[in-house]
Amino acid sequence: MKLTIITPDKLAYDGVATAVTVPGSTGSFQILKDHAAIVSTLEDGKIIIQNGKDEIVLVIRGGVVEAKDNVITVLAEGIVEE
């Protein structure tokens, strides 16, 4: 799947992923290949990006996610630098 994470001031991630876990407003959920089309608001929390054995964790401050046709776009209000 193609994943893009954008904040108002930068492109935080642009690449491929085999699974993406996002902090939905009613709880975290995971998006896998061929997931049904979805648009959801996001709360503050962790986005976990998996690509095979590799895992990247980004902490966001709210936003929106759209997944359609194996393309996932996250518009985040900001990234919390750890």
mmCIF file of the N, C-alpha and C atoms, coordinates in Angstrom:
data_MODEL
# 
_entry.id   MODEL 
# 
loop_
_atom_site.group_PDB 
_atom_site.id 
_atom_site.type_symbol 
_atom_site.label_atom_id 
_atom_site.label_alt_id 
_atom_site.label_comp_id 
_atom_site.label_asym_id 
_atom_site.label_entity_id 
_atom_site.label_seq_id 
_atom_site.pdbx_PDB_ins_code 
_atom_site.Cartn_x 
_atom_site.Cartn_y 
_atom_site.Cartn_z 
_atom_site.occupancy 
_atom_site.B_iso_or_equiv 
_atom_site.pdbx_formal_charge 
_atom_site.auth_seq_id 
_atom_site.auth_comp_id 
_atom_site.auth_asym_id 
_atom_site.auth_atom_id 
_atom_site.pdbx_PDB_model_num 
ATOM 1   N N  . MET A 1 1  ? 0.837   -1.181 0.000  1.00 0.00 ? 1  MET A N  1 
ATOM 2   C CA . MET A 1 1  ? 0.000   0.000  0.000  1.00 0.00 ? 1  MET A CA 1 
ATOM 3   C C  . MET A 1 1  ? 0.878   1.238  0.000  1.00 0.00 ? 1  MET A C  1 
ATOM 4   N N  . LYS A 1 2  ? 0.363   2.311  -0.567 1.00 0.00 ? 2  LYS A N  1 
ATOM 5   C CA . LYS A 1 2  ? 1.074   3.584  -0.543 1.00 0.00 ? 2  LYS A CA 1 
ATOM 6   C C  . LYS A 1 2  ? 0.547   4.405  0.626  1.00 0.00 ? 2  LYS A C  1 
ATOM 7   N N  . LEU A 1 3  ? 1.454   4.959  1.411  1.00 0.00 ? 3  LEU A N  1 
ATOM 8   C CA . LEU A 1 3  ? 1.087   5.755  2.581  1.00 0.00 ? 3  LEU A CA 1 
ATOM 9   C C  . LEU A 1 3  ? 1.750   7.119  2.509  1.00 0.00 ? 3  LEU A C  1 
ATOM 10  N N  . THR A 1 4  ? 0.928   8.156  2.720  1.00 0.00 ? 4  THR A N  1 
ATOM 11  C CA . THR A 1 4  ? 1.435   9.520  2.788  1.00 0.00 ? 4  THR A CA 1 
ATOM 12  C C  . THR A 1 4  ? 0.893   10.151 4.070  1.00 0.00 ? 4  THR A C  1 
ATOM 13  N N  . ILE A 1 5  ? 1.792   10.742 4.863  1.00 0.00 ? 5  ILE A N  1 
ATOM 14  C CA . ILE A 1 5  ? 1.399   11.459 6.074  1.00 0.00 ? 5  ILE A CA 1 
ATOM 15  C C  . ILE A 1 5  ? 1.877   12.901 5.917  1.00 0.00 ? 5  ILE A C  1 
ATOM 16  N N  . ILE A 1 6  ? 0.910   13.825 5.960  1.00 0.00 ? 6  ILE A N  1 
ATOM 17  C CA . ILE A 1 6  ? 1.208   15.228 5.717  1.00 0.00 ? 6  ILE A CA 1 
ATOM 18  C C  . ILE A 1 6  ? 0.759   16.060 6.917  1.00 0.00 ? 6  ILE A C  1 
ATOM 19  N N  . THR A 1 7  ? 1.595   17.031 7.301  1.00 0.00 ? 7  THR A N  1 
ATOM 20  C CA . THR A 1 7  ? 1.215   18.008 8.321  1.00 0.00 ? 7  THR A CA 1 
ATOM 21  C C  . THR A 1 7  ? 1.169   19.374 7.624  1.00 0.00 ? 7  THR A C  1 
ATOM 22  N N  . PRO A 1 8  ? 0.651   20.402 8.284  1.00 0.00 ? 8  PRO A N  1 
ATOM 23  C CA . PRO A 1 8  ? 0.610   21.716 7.637  1.00 0.00 ? 8  PRO A CA 1 
ATOM 24  C C  . PRO A 1 8  ? 1.983   22.244 7.226  1.00 0.00 ? 8  PRO A C  1 
ATOM 25  N N  . ASP A 1 9  ? 3.039   21.795 7.893  1.00 0.00 ? 9  ASP A N  1 
ATOM 26  C CA . ASP A 1 9  ? 4.356   22.355 7.586  1.00 0.00 ? 9  ASP A CA 1 
ATOM 27  C C  . ASP A 1 9  ? 5.350   21.393 6.941  1.00 0.00 ? 9  ASP A C  1 
ATOM 28  N N  . LYS A 1 10 ? 4.989   20.090 6.791  1.00 0.00 ? 10 LYS A N  1 
ATOM 29  C CA . LYS A 1 10 ? 5.952   19.186 6.164  1.00 0.00 ? 10 LYS A CA 1 
ATOM 30  C C  . LYS A 1 10 ? 5.311   17.872 5.734  1.00 0.00 ? 10 LYS A C  1 
ATOM 31  N N  . LEU A 1 11 ? 6.015   17.183 4.879  1.00 0.00 ? 11 LEU A N  1 
ATOM 32  C CA . LEU A 1 11 ? 5.663   15.829 4.501  1.00 0.00 ? 11 LEU A CA 1 
ATOM 33  C C  . LEU A 1 11 ? 6.358   14.913 5.502  1.00 0.00 ? 11 LEU A C  1 
ATOM 34  N N  . ALA A 1 12 ? 5.599   14.244 6.366  1.00 0.00 ? 12 ALA A N  1 
ATOM 35  C CA . ALA A 1 12 ? 6.192   13.454 7.445  1.00 0.00 ? 12 ALA A CA 1 
ATOM 36  C C  . ALA A 1 12 ? 6.568   12.044 7.000  1.00 0.00 ? 12 ALA A C  1 
ATOM 37  N N  . TYR A 1 13 ? 5.823   11.488 6.026  1.00 0.00 ? 13 TYR A N  1 
ATOM 38  C CA . TYR A 1 13 ? 6.123   10.136 5.546  1.00 0.00 ? 13 TYR A CA 1 
ATOM 39  C C  . TYR A 1 13 ? 5.531   9.973  4.159  1.00 0.00 ? 13 TYR A C  1 
ATOM 40  N N  . ASP A 1 14 ? 6.299   9.346  3.279  1.00 0.00 ? 14 ASP A N  1 
ATOM 41  C CA . ASP A 1 14 ? 5.819   9.026  1.940  1.00 0.00 ? 14 ASP A CA 1 
ATOM 42  C C  . ASP A 1 14 ? 6.505   7.741  1.514  1.00 0.00 ? 14 ASP A C  1 
ATOM 43  N N  . GLY A 1 15 ? 5.756   6.645  1.502  1.00 0.00 ? 15 GLY A N  1 
ATOM 44  C CA . GLY A 1 15 ? 6.368   5.367  1.158  1.00 0.00 ? 15 GLY A CA 1 
ATOM 45  C C  . GLY A 1 15 ? 5.339   4.254  1.141  1.00 0.00 ? 15 GLY A C  1 
ATOM 46  N N  . VAL A 1 16 ? 5.839   3.036  1.275  1.00 0.00 ? 16 VAL A N  1 
ATOM 47  C CA . VAL A 1 16 ? 4.961   1.869  1.249  1.00 0.00 ? 16 VAL A CA 1 
ATOM 48  C C  . VAL A 1 16 ? 4.812   1.313  2.659  1.00 0.00 ? 16 VAL A C  1 
ATOM 49  N N  . ALA A 1 17 ? 3.718   0.565  2.855  1.00 0.00 ? 17 ALA A N  1 
ATOM 50  C CA . ALA A 1 17 ? 3.455   -0.059 4.147  1.00 0.00 ? 17 ALA A CA 1 
ATOM 51  C C  . ALA A 1 17 ? 2.642   -1.327 3.921  1.00 0.00 ? 17 ALA A C  1 
ATOM 52  N N  . THR A 1 18 ? 2.861   -2.322 4.768  1.00 0.00 ? 18 THR A N  1 
ATOM 53  C CA . THR A 1 18 ? 2.053   -3.534 4.709  1.00 0.00 ? 18 THR A CA 1 
ATOM 54  C C  . THR A 1 18 ? 0.884   -3.454 5.682  1.00 0.00 ? 18 THR A C  1 
ATOM 55  N N  . ALA A 1 19 ? 1.007   -2.619 6.725  1.00 0.00 ? 19 ALA A N  1 
ATOM 56  C CA . ALA A 1 19 ? -0.068  -2.408 7.695  1.00 0.00 ? 19 ALA A CA 1 
ATOM 57  C C  . ALA A 1 19 ? 0.142   -1.043 8.346  1.00 0.00 ? 19 ALA A C  1 
ATOM 58  N N  . VAL A 1 20 ? -0.976  -0.365 8.622  1.00 0.00 ? 20 VAL A N  1 
ATOM 59  C CA . VAL A 1 20 ? -0.916  0.940  9.274  1.00 0.00 ? 20 VAL A CA 1 
ATOM 60  C C  . VAL A 1 20 ? -1.965  0.955  10.382 1.00 0.00 ? 20 VAL A C  1 
ATOM 61  N N  . THR A 1 21 ? -1.541  1.258  11.600 1.00 0.00 ? 21 THR A N  1 
ATOM 62  C CA . THR A 1 21 ? -2.461  1.389  12.728 1.00 0.00 ? 21 THR A CA 1 
ATOM 63  C C  . THR A 1 21 ? -2.569  2.867  13.064 1.00 0.00 ? 21 THR A C  1 
ATOM 64  N N  . VAL A 1 22 ? -3.812  3.366  13.153 1.00 0.00 ? 22 VAL A N  1 
ATOM 65  C CA . VAL A 1 22 ? -4.049  4.787  13.413 1.00 0.00 ? 22 VAL A CA 1 
ATOM 66  C C  . VAL A 1 22 ? -4.948  4.967  14.631 1.00 0.00 ? 22 VAL A C  1 
ATOM 67  N N  . PRO A 1 23 ? -4.819  6.121  15.329 1.00 0.00 ? 23 PRO A N  1 
ATOM 68  C CA . PRO A 1 23 ? -5.636  6.382  16.522 1.00 0.00 ? 23 PRO A CA 1 
ATOM 69  C C  . PRO A 1 23 ? -6.988  7.004  16.162 1.00 0.00 ? 23 PRO A C  1 
ATOM 70  N N  . GLY A 1 24 ? -7.939  6.185  15.764 1.00 0.00 ? 24 GLY A N  1 
ATOM 71  C CA . GLY A 1 24 ? -9.268  6.679  15.403 1.00 0.00 ? 24 GLY A CA 1 
ATOM 72  C C  . GLY A 1 24 ? -9.975  7.319  16.583 1.00 0.00 ? 24 GLY A C  1 
ATOM 73  N N  . SER A 1 25 ? -10.989 8.113  16.296 1.00 0.00 ? 25 SER A N  1 
ATOM 74  C CA . SER A 1 25 ? -11.722 8.824  17.355 1.00 0.00 ? 25 SER A CA 1 
ATOM 75  C C  . SER A 1 25 ? -12.446 7.887  18.315 1.00 0.00 ? 25 SER A C  1 
ATOM 76  N N  . THR A 1 26 ? -12.824 6.697  17.835 1.00 0.00 ? 26 THR A N  1 
ATOM 77  C CA . THR A 1 26 ? -13.502 5.731  18.710 1.00 0.00 ? 26 THR A CA 1 
ATOM 78  C C  . THR A 1 26 ? -12.604 4.556  19.056 1.00 0.00 ? 26 THR A C  1 
ATOM 79  N N  . GLY A 1 27 ? -11.298 4.710  18.824 1.00 0.00 ? 27 GLY A N  1 
ATOM 80  C CA . GLY A 1 27 ? -10.334 3.659  19.138 1.00 0.00 ? 27 GLY A CA 1 
ATOM 81  C C  . GLY A 1 27 ? -9.405  3.401  17.971 1.00 0.00 ? 27 GLY A C  1 
ATOM 82  N N  . SER A 1 28 ? -8.264  2.839  18.264 1.00 0.00 ? 28 SER A N  1 
ATOM 83  C CA . SER A 1 28 ? -7.284  2.545  17.220 1.00 0.00 ? 28 SER A CA 1 
ATOM 84  C C  . SER A 1 28 ? -7.811  1.467  16.286 1.00 0.00 ? 28 SER A C  1 
ATOM 85  N N  . PHE A 1 29 ? -7.420  1.577  15.018 1.00 0.00 ? 29 PHE A N  1 
ATOM 86  C CA . PHE A 1 29 ? -7.760  0.525  14.062 1.00 0.00 ? 29 PHE A CA 1 
ATOM 87  C C  . PHE A 1 29 ? -6.632  0.376  13.057 1.00 0.00 ? 29 PHE A C  1 
ATOM 88  N N  . GLN A 1 30 ? -6.608  -0.786 12.427 1.00 0.00 ? 30 GLN A N  1 
ATOM 89  C CA . GLN A 1 30 ? -5.527  -1.120 11.504 1.00 0.00 ? 30 GLN A CA 1 
ATOM 90  C C  . GLN A 1 30 ? -6.063  -1.190 10.076 1.00 0.00 ? 30 GLN A C  1 
ATOM 91  N N  . ILE A 1 31 ? -5.258  -0.676 9.154  1.00 0.00 ? 31 ILE A N  1 
ATOM 92  C CA . ILE A 1 31 ? -5.598  -0.723 7.739  1.00 0.00 ? 31 ILE A CA 1 
ATOM 93  C C  . ILE A 1 31 ? -4.616  -1.682 7.067  1.00 0.00 ? 31 ILE A C  1 
ATOM 94  N N  . LEU A 1 32 ? -5.173  -2.681 6.391  1.00 0.00 ? 32 LEU A N  1 
ATOM 95  C CA . LEU A 1 32 ? -4.378  -3.673 5.667  1.00 0.00 ? 32 LEU A CA 1 
ATOM 96  C C  . LEU A 1 32 ? -4.702  -3.577 4.181  1.00 0.00 ? 32 LEU A C  1 
ATOM 97  N N  . LYS A 1 33 ? -3.949  -4.311 3.363  1.00 0.00 ? 33 LYS A N  1 
ATOM 98  C CA . LYS A 1 33 ? -4.163  -4.331 1.918  1.00 0.00 ? 33 LYS A CA 1 
ATOM 99  C C  . LYS A 1 33 ? -5.621  -4.674 1.606  1.00 0.00 ? 33 LYS A C  1 
ATOM 100 N N  . ASP A 1 34 ? -6.187  -3.988 0.627  1.00 0.00 ? 34 ASP A N  1 
ATOM 101 C CA . ASP A 1 34 ? -7.567  -4.182 0.159  1.00 0.00 ? 34 ASP A CA 1 
ATOM 102 C C  . ASP A 1 34 ? -8.616  -3.831 1.217  1.00 0.00 ? 34 ASP A C  1 
ATOM 103 N N  . HIS A 1 35 ? -8.277  -2.944 2.146  1.00 0.00 ? 35 HIS A N  1 
ATOM 104 C CA . HIS A 1 35 ? -9.230  -2.467 3.154  1.00 0.00 ? 35 HIS A CA 1 
ATOM 105 C C  . HIS A 1 35 ? -10.369 -1.736 2.449  1.00 0.00 ? 35 HIS A C  1 
ATOM 106 N N  . ALA A 1 36 ? -11.557 -1.836 2.983  1.00 0.00 ? 36 ALA A N  1 
ATOM 107 C CA . ALA A 1 36 ? -12.697 -1.077 2.443  1.00 0.00 ? 36 ALA A CA 1 
ATOM 108 C C  . ALA A 1 36 ? -12.386 0.411  2.517  1.00 0.00 ? 36 ALA A C  1 
ATOM 109 N N  . ALA A 1 37 ? -12.925 1.161  1.581  1.00 0.00 ? 37 ALA A N  1 
ATOM 110 C CA . ALA A 1 37 ? -12.720 2.611  1.585  1.00 0.00 ? 37 ALA A CA 1 
ATOM 111 C C  . ALA A 1 37 ? -13.241 3.192  2.899  1.00 0.00 ? 37 ALA A C  1 
ATOM 112 N N  . ILE A 1 38 ? -12.470 4.121  3.464  1.00 0.00 ? 38 ILE A N  1 
ATOM 113 C CA . ILE A 1 38 ? -12.837 4.699  4.757  1.00 0.00 ? 38 ILE A CA 1 
ATOM 114 C C  . ILE A 1 38 ? -12.281 6.116  4.866  1.00 0.00 ? 38 ILE A C  1 
ATOM 115 N N  . VAL A 1 39 ? -13.035 6.957  5.552  1.00 0.00 ? 39 VAL A N  1 
ATOM 116 C CA . VAL A 1 39 ? -12.559 8.272  5.970  1.00 0.00 ? 39 VAL A CA 1 
ATOM 117 C C  . VAL A 1 39 ? -12.883 8.365  7.454  1.00 0.00 ? 39 VAL A C  1 
ATOM 118 N N  . SER A 1 40 ? -11.896 8.751  8.273  1.00 0.00 ? 40 SER A N  1 
ATOM 119 C CA . SER A 1 40 ? -12.102 8.798  9.719  1.00 0.00 ? 40 SER A CA 1 
ATOM 120 C C  . SER A 1 40 ? -11.311 9.939  10.323 1.00 0.00 ? 40 SER A C  1 
ATOM 121 N N  . THR A 1 41 ? -11.870 10.528 11.382 1.00 0.00 ? 41 THR A N  1 
ATOM 122 C CA . THR A 1 41 ? -11.108 11.509 12.146 1.00 0.00 ? 41 THR A CA 1 
ATOM 123 C C  . THR A 1 41 ? -10.151 10.761 13.070 1.00 0.00 ? 41 THR A C  1 
ATOM 124 N N  . LEU A 1 42 ? -9.059  11.428 13.414 1.00 0.00 ? 42 LEU A N  1 
ATOM 125 C CA . LEU A 1 42 ? -8.035  10.830 14.271 1.00 0.00 ? 42 LEU A CA 1 
ATOM 126 C C  . LEU A 1 42 ? -7.851  11.672 15.526 1.00 0.00 ? 42 LEU A C  1 
ATOM 127 N N  . GLU A 1 43 ? -7.551  10.992 16.615 1.00 0.00 ? 43 GLU A N  1 
ATOM 128 C CA . GLU A 1 43 ? -7.222  11.646 17.880 1.00 0.00 ? 43 GLU A CA 1 
ATOM 129 C C  . GLU A 1 43 ? -5.702  11.744 18.003 1.00 0.00 ? 43 GLU A C  1 
ATOM 130 N N  . ASP A 1 44 ? -5.235  12.416 19.052 1.00 0.00 ? 44 ASP A N  1 
ATOM 131 C CA . ASP A 1 44 ? -3.805  12.406 19.363 1.00 0.00 ? 44 ASP A CA 1 
ATOM 132 C C  . ASP A 1 44 ? -3.393  10.968 19.642 1.00 0.00 ? 44 ASP A C  1 
ATOM 133 N N  . GLY A 1 45 ? -2.257  10.551 19.131 1.00 0.00 ? 45 GLY A N  1 
ATOM 134 C CA . GLY A 1 45 ? -1.794  9.198  19.404 1.00 0.00 ? 45 GLY A CA 1 
ATOM 135 C C  . GLY A 1 45 ? -0.772  8.725  18.399 1.00 0.00 ? 45 GLY A C  1 
ATOM 136 N N  . LYS A 1 46 ? -0.530  7.420  18.428 1.00 0.00 ? 46 LYS A N  1 
ATOM 137 C CA . LYS A 1 46 ? 0.524   6.813  17.611 1.00 0.00 ? 46 LYS A CA 1 
ATOM 138 C C  . LYS A 1 46 ? -0.011  6.270  16.297 1.00 0.00 ? 46 LYS A C  1 
ATOM 139 N N  . ILE A 1 47 ? 0.740   6.561  15.242 1.00 0.00 ? 47 ILE A N  1 
ATOM 140 C CA . ILE A 1 47 ? 0.542   5.881  13.967 1.00 0.00 ? 47 ILE A CA 1 
ATOM 141 C C  . ILE A 1 47 ? 1.682   4.873  13.868 1.00 0.00 ? 47 ILE A C  1 
ATOM 142 N N  . ILE A 1 48 ? 1.323   3.607  13.722 1.00 0.00 ? 48 ILE A N  1 
ATOM 143 C CA . ILE A 1 48 ? 2.324   2.549  13.622 1.00 0.00 ? 48 ILE A CA 1 
ATOM 144 C C  . ILE A 1 48 ? 2.349   2.072  12.178 1.00 0.00 ? 48 ILE A C  1 
ATOM 145 N N  . ILE A 1 49 ? 3.495   2.246  11.539 1.00 0.00 ? 49 ILE A N  1 
ATOM 146 C CA . ILE A 1 49 ? 3.672   1.882  10.137 1.00 0.00 ? 49 ILE A CA 1 
ATOM 147 C C  . ILE A 1 49 ? 4.524   0.622  10.081 1.00 0.00 ? 49 ILE A C  1 
ATOM 148 N N  . GLN A 1 50 ? 3.981   -0.431 9.502  1.00 0.00 ? 50 GLN A N  1 
ATOM 149 C CA . GLN A 1 50 ? 4.725   -1.678 9.361  1.00 0.00 ? 50 GLN A CA 1 
ATOM 150 C C  . GLN A 1 50 ? 4.991   -1.933 7.886  1.00 0.00 ? 50 GLN A C  1 
ATOM 151 N N  . ASN A 1 51 ? 6.228   -2.314 7.594  1.00 0.00 ? 51 ASN A N  1 
ATOM 152 C CA . ASN A 1 51 ? 6.609   -2.700 6.246  1.00 0.00 ? 51 ASN A CA 1 
ATOM 153 C C  . ASN A 1 51 ? 7.487   -3.939 6.381  1.00 0.00 ? 51 ASN A C  1 
ATOM 154 N N  . GLY A 1 52 ? 6.864   -5.095 6.275  1.00 0.00 ? 52 GLY A N  1 
ATOM 155 C CA . GLY A 1 52 ? 7.594   -6.330 6.531  1.00 0.00 ? 52 GLY A CA 1 
ATOM 156 C C  . GLY A 1 52 ? 7.954   -6.395 8.004  1.00 0.00 ? 52 GLY A C  1 
ATOM 157 N N  . LYS A 1 53 ? 9.238   -6.550 8.308  1.00 0.00 ? 53 LYS A N  1 
ATOM 158 C CA . LYS A 1 53 ? 9.691   -6.626 9.700  1.00 0.00 ? 53 LYS A CA 1 
ATOM 159 C C  . LYS A 1 53 ? 9.990   -5.251 10.288 1.00 0.00 ? 53 LYS A C  1 
ATOM 160 N N  . ASP A 1 54 ? 10.069  -4.223 9.446  1.00 0.00 ? 54 ASP A N  1 
ATOM 161 C CA . ASP A 1 54 ? 10.363  -2.871 9.909  1.00 0.00 ? 54 ASP A CA 1 
ATOM 162 C C  . ASP A 1 54 ? 9.108   -2.213 10.472 1.00 0.00 ? 54 ASP A C  1 
ATOM 163 N N  . GLU A 1 55 ? 9.312   -1.395 11.508 1.00 0.00 ? 55 GLU A N  1 
ATOM 164 C CA . GLU A 1 55 ? 8.194   -0.676 12.131 1.00 0.00 ? 55 GLU A CA 1 
ATOM 165 C C  . GLU A 1 55 ? 8.631   0.740  12.454 1.00 0.00 ? 55 GLU A C  1 
ATOM 166 N N  . ILE A 1 56 ? 7.800   1.704  12.070 1.00 0.00 ? 56 ILE A N  1 
ATOM 167 C CA . ILE A 1 56 ? 8.039   3.120  12.361 1.00 0.00 ? 56 ILE A CA 1 
ATOM 168 C C  . ILE A 1 56 ? 6.856   3.617  13.175 1.00 0.00 ? 56 ILE A C  1 
ATOM 169 N N  . VAL A 1 57 ? 7.121   4.373  14.225 1.00 0.00 ? 57 VAL A N  1 
ATOM 170 C CA . VAL A 1 57 ? 6.053   4.932  15.049 1.00 0.00 ? 57 VAL A CA 1 
ATOM 171 C C  . VAL A 1 57 ? 6.152   6.458  15.008 1.00 0.00 ? 57 VAL A C  1 
ATOM 172 N N  . LEU A 1 58 ? 5.060   7.099  14.630 1.00 0.00 ? 58 LEU A N  1 
ATOM 173 C CA . LEU A 1 58 ? 4.955   8.553  14.656 1.00 0.00 ? 58 LEU A CA 1 
ATOM 174 C C  . LEU A 1 58 ? 3.834   8.918  15.620 1.00 0.00 ? 58 LEU A C  1 
ATOM 175 N N  . VAL A 1 59 ? 4.031   9.962  16.412 1.00 0.00 ? 59 VAL A N  1 
ATOM 176 C CA . VAL A 1 59 ? 2.994   10.421 17.329 1.00 0.00 ? 59 VAL A CA 1 
ATOM 177 C C  . VAL A 1 59 ? 2.400   11.686 16.725 1.00 0.00 ? 59 VAL A C  1 
ATOM 178 N N  . ILE A 1 60 ? 1.082   11.649 16.480 1.00 0.00 ? 60 ILE A N  1 
ATOM 179 C CA . ILE A 1 60 ? 0.424   12.785 15.840 1.00 0.00 ? 60 ILE A CA 1 
ATOM 180 C C  . ILE A 1 60 ? -0.483  13.521 16.821 1.00 0.00 ? 60 ILE A C  1 
ATOM 181 N N  . ARG A 1 61 ? -0.840  14.742 16.432 1.00 0.00 ? 61 ARG A N  1 
ATOM 182 C CA . ARG A 1 61 ? -1.819  15.535 17.179 1.00 0.00 ? 61 ARG A CA 1 
ATOM 183 C C  . ARG A 1 61 ? -3.073  15.660 16.313 1.00 0.00 ? 61 ARG A C  1 
ATOM 184 N N  . GLY A 1 62 ? -3.893  14.639 16.327 1.00 0.00 ? 62 GLY A N  1 
ATOM 185 C CA . GLY A 1 62 ? -5.165  14.668 15.622 1.00 0.00 ? 62 GLY A CA 1 
ATOM 186 C C  . GLY A 1 62 ? -5.040  14.763 14.121 1.00 0.00 ? 62 GLY A C  1 
ATOM 187 N N  . GLY A 1 63 ? -6.178  14.604 13.448 1.00 0.00 ? 63 GLY A N  1 
ATOM 188 C CA . GLY A 1 63 ? -6.192  14.725 12.006 1.00 0.00 ? 63 GLY A CA 1 
ATOM 189 C C  . GLY A 1 63 ? -7.286  13.888 11.372 1.00 0.00 ? 63 GLY A C  1 
ATOM 190 N N  . VAL A 1 64 ? -7.059  13.528 10.110 1.00 0.00 ? 64 VAL A N  1 
ATOM 191 C CA . VAL A 1 64 ? -8.017  12.767 9.319  1.00 0.00 ? 64 VAL A CA 1 
ATOM 192 C C  . VAL A 1 64 ? -7.245  11.736 8.500  1.00 0.00 ? 64 VAL A C  1 
ATOM 193 N N  . VAL A 1 65 ? -7.844  10.542 8.320  1.00 0.00 ? 65 VAL A N  1 
ATOM 194 C CA . VAL A 1 65 ? -7.249  9.518  7.470  1.00 0.00 ? 65 VAL A CA 1 
ATOM 195 C C  . VAL A 1 65 ? -8.260  9.131  6.391  1.00 0.00 ? 65 VAL A C  1 
ATOM 196 N N  . GLU A 1 66 ? -7.754  8.898  5.186  1.00 0.00 ? 66 GLU A N  1 
ATOM 197 C CA . GLU A 1 66 ? -8.563  8.365  4.102  1.00 0.00 ? 66 GLU A CA 1 
ATOM 198 C C  . GLU A 1 66 ? -7.822  7.176  3.515  1.00 0.00 ? 66 GLU A C  1 
ATOM 199 N N  . ALA A 1 67 ? -8.535  6.079  3.331  1.00 0.00 ? 67 ALA A N  1 
ATOM 200 C CA . ALA A 1 67 ? -7.963  4.896  2.682  1.00 0.00 ? 67 ALA A CA 1 
ATOM 201 C C  . ALA A 1 67 ? -8.893  4.480  1.555  1.00 0.00 ? 67 ALA A C  1 
ATOM 202 N N  . LYS A 1 68 ? -8.327  4.323  0.353  1.00 0.00 ? 68 LYS A N  1 
ATOM 203 C CA . LYS A 1 68 ? -9.112  3.917  -0.803 1.00 0.00 ? 68 LYS A CA 1 
ATOM 204 C C  . LYS A 1 68 ? -8.175  3.331  -1.844 1.00 0.00 ? 68 LYS A C  1 
ATOM 205 N N  . ASP A 1 69 ? -8.526  2.161  -2.361 1.00 0.00 ? 69 ASP A N  1 
ATOM 206 C CA . ASP A 1 69 ? -7.743  1.509  -3.419 1.00 0.00 ? 69 ASP A CA 1 
ATOM 207 C C  . ASP A 1 69 ? -6.266  1.353  -3.043 1.00 0.00 ? 69 ASP A C  1 
ATOM 208 N N  . ASN A 1 70 ? -6.004  0.941  -1.807 1.00 0.00 ? 70 ASN A N  1 
ATOM 209 C CA . ASN A 1 70 ? -4.652  0.703  -1.294 1.00 0.00 ? 70 ASN A CA 1 
ATOM 210 C C  . ASN A 1 70 ? -3.775  1.963  -1.272 1.00 0.00 ? 70 ASN A C  1 
ATOM 211 N N  . VAL A 1 71 ? -4.408  3.124  -1.211 1.00 0.00 ? 71 VAL A N  1 
ATOM 212 C CA . VAL A 1 71 ? -3.710  4.394  -1.023 1.00 0.00 ? 71 VAL A CA 1 
ATOM 213 C C  . VAL A 1 71 ? -4.250  5.009  0.263  1.00 0.00 ? 71 VAL A C  1 
ATOM 214 N N  . ILE A 1 72 ? -3.341  5.259  1.213  1.00 0.00 ? 72 ILE A N  1 
ATOM 215 C CA . ILE A 1 72 ? -3.720  5.814  2.515  1.00 0.00 ? 72 ILE A CA 1 
ATOM 216 C C  . ILE A 1 72 ? -3.110  7.209  2.636  1.00 0.00 ? 72 ILE A C  1 
ATOM 217 N N  . THR A 1 73 ? -3.970  8.166  2.970  1.00 0.00 ? 73 THR A N  1 
ATOM 218 C CA . THR A 1 73 ? -3.506  9.535  3.169  1.00 0.00 ? 73 THR A CA 1 
ATOM 219 C C  . THR A 1 73 ? -3.909  9.980  4.567  1.00 0.00 ? 73 THR A C  1 
ATOM 220 N N  . VAL A 1 74 ? -2.926  10.442 5.337  1.00 0.00 ? 74 VAL A N  1 
ATOM 221 C CA . VAL A 1 74 ? -3.176  10.977 6.671  1.00 0.00 ? 74 VAL A CA 1 
ATOM 222 C C  . VAL A 1 74 ? -2.849  12.464 6.643  1.00 0.00 ? 74 VAL A C  1 
ATOM 223 N N  . LEU A 1 75 ? -3.833  13.286 7.005  1.00 0.00 ? 75 LEU A N  1 
ATOM 224 C CA . LEU A 1 75 ? -3.619  14.707 7.181  1.00 0.00 ? 75 LEU A CA 1 
ATOM 225 C C  . LEU A 1 75 ? -3.595  14.955 8.680  1.00 0.00 ? 75 LEU A C  1 
ATOM 226 N N  . ALA A 1 76 ? -2.406  15.132 9.227  1.00 0.00 ? 76 ALA A N  1 
ATOM 227 C CA . ALA A 1 76 ? -2.241  15.284 10.670 1.00 0.00 ? 76 ALA A CA 1 
ATOM 228 C C  . ALA A 1 76 ? -2.075  16.750 11.036 1.00 0.00 ? 76 ALA A C  1 
ATOM 229 N N  . GLU A 1 77 ? -2.617  17.140 12.188 1.00 0.00 ? 77 GLU A N  1 
ATOM 230 C CA . GLU A 1 77 ? -2.466  18.504 12.653 1.00 0.00 ? 77 GLU A CA 1 
ATOM 231 C C  . GLU A 1 77 ? -1.024  18.813 13.024 1.00 0.00 ? 77 GLU A C  1 
ATOM 232 N N  . GLY A 1 78 ? -0.278  17.797 13.420 1.00 0.00 ? 78 GLY A N  1 
ATOM 233 C CA . GLY A 1 78 ? 1.132   17.969 13.761 1.00 0.00 ? 78 GLY A CA 1 
ATOM 234 C C  . GLY A 1 78 ? 1.746   16.654 14.176 1.00 0.00 ? 78 GLY A C  1 
ATOM 235 N N  . ILE A 1 79 ? 3.053   16.632 14.211 1.00 0.00 ? 79 ILE A N  1 
ATOM 236 C CA . ILE A 1 79 ? 3.821   15.470 14.655 1.00 0.00 ? 79 ILE A CA 1 
ATOM 237 C C  . ILE A 1 79 ? 4.507   15.857 15.959 1.00 0.00 ? 79 ILE A C  1 
ATOM 238 N N  . VAL A 1 80 ? 4.387   15.020 16.965 1.00 0.00 ? 80 VAL A N  1 
ATOM 239 C CA . VAL A 1 80 ? 5.045   15.265 18.245 1.00 0.00 ? 80 VAL A CA 1 
ATOM 240 C C  . VAL A 1 80 ? 6.465   14.719 18.130 1.00 0.00 ? 80 VAL A C  1 
ATOM 241 N N  . GLU A 1 81 ? 7.440   15.589 18.262 1.00 0.00 ? 81 GLU A N  1 
ATOM 242 C CA . GLU A 1 81 ? 8.842   15.168 18.197 1.00 0.00 ? 81 GLU A CA 1 
ATOM 243 C C  . GLU A 1 81 ? 9.236   14.549 19.525 1.00 0.00 ? 81 GLU A C  1 
ATOM 244 N N  . GLU A 1 82 ? 9.774   13.333 19.473 1.00 0.00 ? 82 GLU A N  1 
ATOM 245 C CA . GLU A 1 82 ? 10.155  12.648 20.714 1.00 0.00 ? 82 GLU A CA 1 
ATOM 246 C C  . GLU A 1 82 ? 11.634  12.746 20.940 1.00 0.00 ? 82 GLU A C  1 
# 
